[in-house]
Amino acid sequence: MSTSNWARNLTYSSSRVVRPTTLDELAETVTSSPRVRPLGTRHSFNRVADTDGVHVVVDALDDGRPAVEVDVARGTASIAAGARYGEASQALQEQGVALGAMASLPHISVAGAVATATHGSGDTTRNLAAAVRGLELVTADGAVRTLARGDTDFAGAVVGLGALGIVTRLELDVVPTYDVRQDVYLGLGWDVVAEQLDEITASATSVSLFTGWGDGVDQVWRKTAVRPGSDAVAFPAAYLGAAAATRAMHPLPGVDAAACTEQLGVAGPWNERLPHFRLAFTPSNGEELQSEYLVPRRHAVEAMAALRKIADVVRPLLQITEIRTIAADDLWMSTAFVEGVAAGEQPDPRAGFVGFHFTWLPRQREVEAVLPAIESALAPFGARPHWGKLFTDGPAELADVAGRYPRFADFAALVERYDPAGRFRGGIVDTLLAGA
């Protein structure tokens, strides 16, 4: 197995990669390795998953249960940690249930996305980790431990950054299946965005604004949940001055839209519309780098203005920026964590976050040189970088990032209790915890 990540911008430091097929093999690998880390589908752009020891990939792990097991009565699905969202969502759809959210790519593993607080888009849509009701993991002593929502350690363990053990299975909340129609609008002025951002992001189940930081937002992607088998929703030919696209669009200017999920208002199953890209394609084949920063929603318009001021610095390396909203959650190390939010409550959009996702040209040194300008511009708003994407991650910067998480000290104590020998530490997680 290659030891490079998907984007091929880094080579992992691990001495070997192990793919256990049984829980006993996994436990033996964990207990016999001084350093060990889980490795998912390798869609992280930094060293969040790195180790100088052994990498464990759980995509071949067989615990005796189906990879996707639905309990309709409880509204849950038990999913193997190594499963990719694309295949898992297909199995859920076949059984008449759905997830409330998906990320842009269906190619990422369930456990990897959860561990790094990866998210989709929507005013009332929490990140993927917030759907977790229970998880199973192999801890440093080789034992299988189960945690459930409401347990003392649960909110600290879900977005665990791989530091508590090797997750083998997750139980997720599911809902009855639904369809989604996707409509794209072109050309939205910055003045309209600033004045009507709340209306724009509330106008559909999921809204993404794509911009190259020119005169305005280039594309508005609106994904709207509808009854299965129905696309009878009236959508205007123009939206706040933006014209409806008359052909399928790719977020990147001039790129063929064949890899994108179906648009033009044609409704289809949730798992074939919520992601931006089709499972059968590998968008860009890794010829890109990514960064993302989340800021509290109350600062969204100010943050956009701050980024527009440095557009000339950003634009030469940029492919596209996606702006999207994420609801708050109660998971300690989630980029959308807010103190006092309850897991079962209807999310309040005003308490949520806005994410600024940058897709870069594959020129790492130049991109890394630009990141401090973005981080400086967003610093007044307490921006939190996505754990799996590029950001300035030296010891001082990571200590600063840790300070933006009110429960970070509790998380560090939880890691110490689960893994006192530091078996699961590595990469930027090691540096992050070293400063605790």
N, C-alpha and C positions, 0 to 999 in steps of 0.2 A: 504494500500500500504506500502511496506517495506520502511523504511527510510535509508536503507543502499545503497551504490552505487553498481554498477555491479560487481566490483572486491571484494566487501565485506571487503575492507580495512579501511573503515570509516563509521561511523553512523552520519547522518546529525543532526544538532541542532534544526531543525524546530519543532514548537509545533504541527503543523498539515499540511496535504497535501490536497489541493483542486483541483478538476478537473472540472472547469466550462464548461458548455455546450453551453452558449450563451455569446455574448460580454457584455450584461448587467450584467450577473453574474460575469464575469471577472472584469468589472469596479467596481462593488460593493466590491469585494474582495480586490482590490487594494486600493480603497479609505478608506476602513474601517480597514486596517491593517497598523500599524506603521512600520512594517518591512515585506517585501515580496520579493521573488526571483523566477525567472523561474527555473524549473527543467525539463531537457529533458529525455533522455534514460539512464542517470546516468552512462555514460561511462567515466566521469572524475575521476581521481585518487586522486585529492586533493580537497580542500574546495573552489574551484572557484565558485561553485553554492550554497554554504551554506548560511543559514540565521538562526537566532534564532527566526524568526517570522513564516510566512506562506510560504510554497512552493506551487507554482502554476504549474500544468501540463496541457498543452493545447492540448493533443492528442484527447480529446473528444469534442473540441470546434467546433461549427457549426456556420459559419458566413453567411450561405445561399448559398455558392458557392461550386462547386465541390472541393475535396481535391487537385486535380491537374487539372488545366485549361490551355490549350495550345492555344497560338495565333501564328499560323504558319507564318502569314504575317509579324508580328513584330519580330519573332524569340525569343519569350519569353514563359515562363510557370509560372503561378501563383500557388504557392504551400503552403498548410497549414503548419504552422510552426511546428506542432507536428508530421507531417508525417516523417516516416523513409526513408532514401535514397533508401532502397531496394524496398519498395512498390511504392514510387514516381517514381523511374527509370523504373519500370515495366509499369506504366501508360504512361510514356513518350514514351517508346519503342513501345507500342501499337498504339500510335498516330504518329509514324514515326519520332520522334525527339530524341535528346540525349543531355546529358551534356558533357562538355569537360573533366571533371575529376570526379573521385570518390575516397573516402578514402579506406583504406584496409578493413574496415568493412562496409557492407551495413546496419548494424543494428542501426546506430546512427541517431538521429533526425536531420532534416535539420536546424532548428533554433539553436540547441545546437552546431552543427558543425561549423556553420557560426560564432556564437558569440565567439568561442574560436580559430578561425583561423585554424581549422583542414584542412588537405590537402591530396592530392594524390602525384603522382610522375611524373616528366618529365621536361626536360630542358625548355620547353616553356609552361608548365602547371602551372598556378597560383593556389593558394589555393581555396578551395570551396567558400569562402566568396567573392572572386573576380568575381564570376559569378552573384552576386546579382545586379540587376538593380533597384530594389525598395523594400521597406519594410514597413509594417504596424505594429504599436505597440500601446499598451495602456499605456499612460503615468501616472504620479503620480496623476493627477487630474481626472483620469478615462476617459479622452478623447482618441479617436482613432486618431493617427497622421500618416500621410503618407509621406515618404521621397523617392526621386528618384535620381538616379545617376545624378550628376551635381548640386544638391542642396547644399547649403552652409554647412549643417551639415552632409551630407551623408557619406563622407569618414571617419568621426569620429564615426558614429553611427553603421556601419555595424558590425565590430568586437567590439561590445559594452560590452562584458563581463557581460551582463545582468544588467548593471548599469543604463540604460536609460529608461527602461520600459519592459513590457512583449510583445515580438514580437509575432504577431498572423498570419502573412502571409509574404511570400517573393516572389518577382518576379525575376526569374533567366533567364539568357541568355541560349538559346538552339540552337543546330545545327541539320542538317539532320542526321538521324541515321547512324551508321557505325558499322562494326564488328571489333573485335580484336582477334589476335592470340597470344598465350602465349607460350614462349619457355624458358626452364630453362637450364642453363649451370652450370657445377660443377667444382670447383677448379680453382681459378684465383689468381695468385701470387701477393703479395703486390708490387713488383717492376713494374709489368705490370699496376696495378691500378694507381700507382703514376705517371708513365710515360704517360699513355694513358687515364686518367680519362675522359677528354673531349670527346674523341672518343667513349668510353664505354657508357657514359650517353646519347650521341647523336645518338646511334645506334638503338633506338626504341622510340616509343611514350612515353613509361614509362619504366624506368629501376630501379630495386632495387637490391642492393648488400647486401647479408646476411653473417654475419661473427660472429664467436665466439672469434675473436681476437687471432687466432692461427697463422698458417703459411700463411694464405691468406684469400681471400673471398671464402666462402664455396659454395654459390649458387648465380647465376646471373639470375634474373627474368626479361625477356624482353617481353614487351607487345607492339604489333605493330598494329596500325589501318590499316584495309584493307577494300576494297569495300564490302558491304553486300553480303553475299552468296559466297564469294571467299576466299580461303585460298592458292591461287596460288602465294605464296611468297617463293622464294628460301632462305633457311636458312642453314648455314654450319653445318657440323657434329661436328666441333670444332670452338671455338671462342677465339682468343688470347691465345690459350693454354688450354682453358677450354673445357671439353667434354660435348656434349649435353646429357641431362638426357634421359634415355630410359624408365623411368616410372614416374608417377606423384610424385611430391615431396611436402613435407610440409616444411615450413621454419625452424622448429625445428628438429634437428637430431633424427631419429628413430620414429617420430610421424606419424601415419597414415594420408594420404593425402585426405581422404574422404571429409573433410570439406573445402578443397581448390577448387578454381575455376579451370575449365578444362585447361589442359596444352597440351604438346606434339604437338603444332602447329595446333591444331584443332580450327579453327576460330568460333566465335560465337558472339552474341550481346554484345555491349560495356558494358552493365550493368552486364553481367555475366562473364566478364573477367577482367575489370579494378580493382575491389576489389580482394584482395587475397583470401577471404573466401566467401563461399556461404551463401545466406540469410537463407536457411533452417537449417543451423547449428549454434551453439553458440560455437565458437572456445575457447577451454580450460575451458569453463564454469566459467570464471572469476578467474581461478587459476593462476593469474599473476599480476604483477605490471608493470607500464610503466613510462619511462621518455623519453624526447626528447629535443634536443638542436639544434638550427639552427645557422649556421655560414655563413658569406658571402662566396660565391663560390671561390673568389680569395684566400681564406685561407684553402680550402678544404684539400689539400695534407698535409699541415702543421698540421692541426687539426687531421687528421688521424694518423700522426706520433706521436703527443702528446698523443693520446689515446692508441696507441700501447705501449707506455712507461709505462702505468699504467694497462696493461692487467692483470697482476697478482692480482691486487686489485679488478678488475671488474669481472673476469671470475668465481670465486666461486659462485656468486649470479646470474649470467647471464644465460638466456635461449637463447637469440640471439640478435644481433644488426642489424638493417636495416639502410643502407646508401642510401639516395635518394636525388634528386634535386628538387627544387621548384623555379618557376620564381618569380621575384619581382612584387609587387603590390603597390597601392597607399592608402591603408586603414591604418589609423593612428596606430591602435593597432595590426595590423597583424604582426606576427613574420617575415614575408617576406616584410615588408614595406621598401621602398626606396624613399627618397625625390626626387621629380621631375618626377617620373614614371607616365605616363598617362594611364588611364583605357583602352582606345581604341587602344593603340599601340601594335604592335607585341612584345612580351617580348624578351629581349636580355639575353640569357643564362649567359653571363658574369656578368650581374648585379644581378643574382639570388643568391640562397642560397643552401647549402647542409645540410640536416637534419641527425642527428645521433639519431636513435630511439632505445632505450634499452627496451627489454622485460625481466623482472626480475622474479626470483622465488618469491612466495608470502611470503616474510620475511621482513616486512616493516622496523623494527628498523635497521636491518643490511643494507638494501638498503639505508635508509636515512643516515647511517653512511658513505657510500661510495660516495654519491652524491657530497660532497664538493671536493673530489679528482678530479672528472670529471669536476666540475665547475671551479676549479682552473686551470686544464689543458686547458680548452677552453676559459678562461677569456681573454687571450691576443687577441683573435679573435672576441671579442664582442658578444659571444654566447647569443642567446635569448631562454629561455626555453618555451616549449609549455605550453600555459595557463592551459590546462586541465590535465597535467601529473605531476608526482612527481618531485619537485625540492626544494631546500632549500628556504623556503618562510617566514623567519622571517622579521621583519620591516626593518632591515638594508639591507638584501639581496633584498627585494622588491624595496627599494629605489634605489639600484644599477641597478636592472632590468629596472626600469622606466627610468633611465638615458640613456638606450640604444634605446629609442624611441624618435626621434626628435620632435614628435608632442604630447608628453605625457601631457605637460602643457595645450595644447589646448583641449585634451581629458578631462582632469580633469575639465576645465572650462565649457565644454559642459555638463558634468554630473551635475555640480553644477546648471547650467541653467535649465536643464530638471527636476532635482530632488533635489531642495535646501534643503529639509528636510531629505535627505538620506534614503528615504523609500526603495530603491532598493539596498542598500549596504549590504554587508555581507561577511563572510569568508575572503579569501585573497584579494578580491576586496576592502573590507572595509579598510584593512591594506594598500593596495597599494595607495588608494586615500587619506588616512589620512596623508600620507607623502608628498602630493602635495603642 
